[in-house]
């Protein structure tokens, strides 16, 4: 459980993937909470509103070694170290296991897994030297269970779960806290990207056409249901708690629906979960 007391700001906050959605909401929320925030994106021109709100902005592509090194160096040159890293950059490449082009899968892993890992490697030396720091990884409820048509995306989030669990115990002796945020359905442009993935679009010639149509309908219905989906500010609030709490949680699950589905998968086993999937997708 998180502590009831809060610590002072732990140094500058570097947030990846701030062009829209969760990253933009988080950077804005942290600025309003009084933190020094470096909002980053591949295209810094997308960060104008955050700059006007008070965030510092940097170009950062988490698939580029030079870009990552330069962004971290810019923060360290001014502040000595990155106080908090929020690994948010990520996206979903959807489709069936058989039909998705593996080059697209590799590209998604570069952003969702290897970019997160390399950013972590870049900031840790400064945090260890200071014996303080926070790393907040934005995972997903999809790191705890898997829907059909999302297997490769879920695989990236399962990887983030494993990396975060290992990291949390590796760096604890250095005074560094690591938390994982596990959002449920969050209303951003994420679902648009998922639904328009080449392999996720409904093709009548595909042997999976009925499943793809059911997946598209379930995705659209879930994100449009206010009882299931929440706004990105709900994730931003959890990030703030993970940053400021004197005893942050290892995990923050966002939305009651996400908690319910994780519980169903964890407690119900394969038989129960497969029944839920069959009902959801009419497969």
C-alpha positions in Angstrom: 0.0 0.0 0.0 1.1 3.6 -0.5 2.0 5.7 2.4 -0.2 8.5 3.6 2.6 11.0 3.7 4.2 12.6 0.7 7.8 13.5 0.0 9.1 16.7 -1.5 9.6 16.8 -5.3 12.4 14.3 -6.1 14.0 16.3 -8.9 13.1 16.9 -12.5 10.6 14.6 -14.1 11.3 13.2 -17.7 8.2 11.9 -19.4 8.4 10.0 -22.7 5.6 10.0 -25.4 3.9 13.3 -24.5 2.5 14.2 -27.9 -1.0 13.1 -26.9 -3.0 10.9 -24.6 -1.6 9.7 -21.3 1.8 11.3 -21.8 0.3 14.7 -22.5 -2.1 14.5 -19.6 0.6 13.3 -17.2 3.1 16.0 -18.1 0.4 18.7 -17.7 -0.8 17.3 -14.4 2.7 17.1 -13.0 3.4 20.7 -14.0 0.3 21.8 -12.2 1.4 19.9 -9.1 4.6 21.9 -9.0 7.1 19.6 -10.6 9.8 20.5 -13.1 8.7 18.5 -16.1 10.5 17.6 -19.3 7.9 16.6 -21.8 9.3 14.8 -24.7 8.1 13.4 -28.1 9.6 12.4 -31.4 8.1 15.6 -32.9 8.6 18.4 -30.4 6.2 20.7 -32.3 3.4 18.5 -30.9 4.4 19.7 -27.4 3.5 23.4 -27.8 0.5 23.4 -25.5 2.6 21.7 -22.8 5.3 24.3 -23.2 2.8 27.0 -22.7 1.5 25.2 -19.6 5.0 25.4 -18.1 6.7 22.2 -19.2 10.2 22.1 -20.6 10.2 20.3 -24.0 12.7 18.0 -25.7 12.8 15.9 -28.8 13.1 12.3 -27.9 12.7 9.2 -30.0 12.9 6.0 -27.8 13.9 4.0 -30.8 17.1 6.1 -31.3 20.1 5.6 -29.1 21.5 9.1 -29.9 18.1 10.7 -29.2 17.7 9.0 -25.8 21.3 9.8 -24.7 20.9 13.5 -25.8 17.6 14.0 -23.9 18.9 12.5 -20.7 22.2 14.5 -21.0 20.2 17.7 -21.4 18.4 17.1 -18.1 21.5 16.0 -16.3 23.5 19.0 -17.6 21.0 21.3 -15.9 20.0 19.4 -12.8 22.7 16.8 -12.2 20.4 13.9 -12.7 16.9 12.8 -13.8 14.9 12.7 -10.6 11.9 10.8 -12.0 11.6 8.8 -15.3 8.1 8.2 -16.5 8.3 5.6 -19.3 5.1 6.2 -21.2 5.9 6.0 -24.9 4.1 3.1 -26.5 1.5 2.0 -28.9 -0.5 -1.1 -30.0 0.0 -3.2 -33.2 -3.0 -5.4 -33.4 -4.0 -8.5 -35.5 -4.0 -12.3 -35.2 -0.8 -14.1 -34.4 -0.8 -15.7 -37.8 -1.4 -12.6 -39.9 0.6 -9.7 -38.3 3.8 -8.9 -40.1 6.7 -9.6 -37.7 8.6 -6.5 -38.8 5.7 -4.5 -37.3 6.0 -6.6 -34.1 9.7 -5.9 -33.9 9.1 -2.1 -34.3 6.5 -2.2 -31.6 8.9 -4.0 -29.2 11.6 -1.4 -30.0 9.3 1.3 -28.6 7.3 -0.5 -25.9 10.1 -2.7 -24.4 13.6 -1.8 -25.6 13.0 1.9 -25.6 11.7 1.7 -22.0 14.6 -0.5 -21.0 17.3 1.8 -22.6 15.8 4.9 -21.1 16.0 3.2 -17.7 19.6 2.3 -18.3 20.5 5.9 -19.2 19.0 7.4 -16.0 20.0 4.9 -13.4 23.7 5.8 -12.9 22.7 9.4 -11.8 20.0 8.1 -9.6 22.3 5.5 -8.0 24.9 8.2 -7.3 22.3 10.4 -5.7 20.8 7.4 -3.8 17.3 8.6 -4.8 15.0 8.5 -7.8 11.7 7.2 -9.1 10.9 5.2 -12.2 7.3 4.9 -13.2 6.5 2.5 -16.1 3.2 2.8 -17.9 2.1 -0.8 -18.5 -1.4 -2.0 -19.0 -4.1 -4.3 -17.6 -3.0 -6.1 -20.8 0.1 -7.2 -19.1 -1.9 -9.4 -16.8 -4.3 -11.1 -19.4 -4.6 -11.4 -23.1 -7.4 -10.8 -25.6 -7.3 -12.4 -29.0 -6.2 -10.1 -31.8 -3.9 -8.4 -29.3 -1.4 -11.1 -28.5 1.7 -9.3 -29.7 0.8 -6.0 -28.0 0.0 -7.9 -24.8 3.4 -9.6 -25.1 5.1 -6.2 -24.9 3.2 -5.4 -21.7 3.9 -8.8 -20.2 7.6 -7.9 -20.8 7.2 -4.6 -19.1 5.7 -6.4 -16.1 8.8 -8.7 -15.9 11.3 -5.9 -16.4 9.6 -3.8 -13.7 9.4 -6.6 -11.2 13.1 -7.3 -11.6 14.1 -3.7 -11.6 12.2 -2.8 -8.5 14.2 -5.3 -6.4 17.5 -4.6 -8.1 17.5 -0.9 -7.4 15.8 -0.8 -4.0 19.1 -0.8 -2.1 20.1 2.4 -3.9 17.0 4.3 -2.6 15.2 4.1 -6.0 11.5 3.4 -6.1 9.9 1.7 -9.1 6.2 1.6 -9.8 4.1 0.1 -12.6 0.9 1.8 -13.7 -1.7 -0.7 -15.2 -4.4 1.3 -17.0 -7.6 -0.3 -18.2 -9.4 1.3 -21.1 -8.3 5.0 -21.3 -9.9 7.3 -23.8 -7.0 8.5 -26.0 -6.1 7.9 -29.7 -4.7 4.5 -28.7 -7.9 2.6 -29.8 -7.8 4.4 -33.2 -4.3 3.1 -33.8 -5.2 -0.4 -32.7 -8.3 -0.5 -34.9 -6.5 0.7 -38.0 -3.5 -1.7 -37.7 -3.2 -3.4 -41.1 -3.7 -6.8 -39.6 -6.6 -5.7 -37.4 -8.8 -4.3 -40.2 -11.6 -6.6 -41.2 -10.8 -8.4 -44.5 -13.5 -10.7 -45.7 -10.9 -13.0 -47.3 -9.2 -13.6 -43.9 -10.0 -16.9 -42.2 -10.3 -14.7 -39.0 -12.7 -12.2 -40.5 -15.5 -12.9 -38.0 -13.1 -12.7 -35.0 -11.6 -9.4 -36.4 -15.1 -7.9 -36.7 -16.0 -9.0 -33.2 -12.7 -7.5 -31.9 -13.4 -4.2 -33.6 -16.9 -4.1 -32.2 -15.8 -5.0 -28.7 -13.0 -2.4 -28.8 -15.2 0.4 -30.0 -17.9 -0.5 -27.5 -15.5 -0.7 -24.6 -13.9 2.7 -25.2 -17.2 4.4 -25.7 -18.7 2.9 -22.4 -18.2 5.4 -19.5 -18.5 2.5 -17.1 -15.5 0.8 -18.6 -13.3 3.6 -19.9 -11.7 6.6 -18.1 -9.9 9.7 -19.2 -6.1 10.0 -19.2 -6.2 12.2 -16.2 -6.9 9.1 -14.1 -3.5 7.7 -15.0 -1.9 11.1 -14.4 -3.2 11.1 -10.8 -1.7 7.6 -10.2 1.7 8.7 -11.6 1.7 11.7 -9.2 1.0 9.3 -6.3 3.8 7.0 -7.4 6.2 10.0 -7.6 5.2 11.8 -4.3 4.3 9.0 -1.9 6.9 8.2 0.7 6.0 4.5 0.2 4.7 4.1 -3.3 2.9 1.0 -4.4 4.5 -1.4 -6.7 1.4 -1.4 -8.9 -1.5 1.0 -9.6 -4.4 -0.5 -11.5 -6.6 2.1 -13.2 -10.4 1.6 -13.5 -12.6 -0.8 -11.6 -13.2 -2.8 -14.8 -9.5 -3.4 -15.1 -9.3 -4.7 -11.5 -12.3 -7.0 -12.2 -10.8 -8.5 -15.3 -7.4 -9.0 -13.7 -9.1 -10.7 -10.8 -11.1 -12.9 -13.2 -8.0 -14.0 -15.0 -5.9 -14.5 -11.9 -8.5 -16.3 -9.8 -10.6 -18.0 -12.5 -7.9 -19.8 -14.4 -7.9 -20.7 -18.1 -11.4 -22.3 -18.2 -13.1 -19.2 -16.7 -11.1 -16.8 -18.8 -11.7 -18.7 -22.0 -15.4 -18.6 -21.3 -15.2 -14.8 -20.8 -13.4 -14.5 -24.2 -15.9 -16.7 -25.9 -18.8 -14.6 -24.6 -17.0 -11.3 -25.4 -16.0 -12.2 -28.9 -18.8 -14.7 -29.7 -15.9 -16.9 -31.0 
